[in-house]
């Protein structure tokens, strides 16, 4: 079984698209809504116009358990745009028994990040 770090790194992608920054932001908002549920919410934190969009995964509505972003760039002839998903910082947890680690590490932000990544990649393809 792959370590949680490897699973999170596997959500990265680079996509070439003809969509504008505003269309990509709309796709990100739709993906954030689709990836949210129960105790976990994906929220847009910061938007650097025509450059990047930062997101965070909040657990219980207040605890940031992961951050990630979409980076936007355009080619010199402005015919295609490149979108890159970059995972940021995240918390991991591991079950213990008598202070001895048992089982693999997990991250509360992995499942929402995976859903977000899949949704955005599909909408930009």
RAUR-V93872 format. One record per helix or strand of 3 or more residues. SS is the DSSP state (H for helix, E for strand). FROM is the first residue (numbers start at 1). TO is the last residue. Records with the same first field share a line. If there is no record, write none. Layout:
# RAUR-V93872
SS->FROM-TO ; FROM-TO
This chain:
# RAUR-V93872
H->4-9 ; 21-35 ; 110-124
E->13-17 ; 40-48 ; 52-59 ; 63-74 ; 81-90
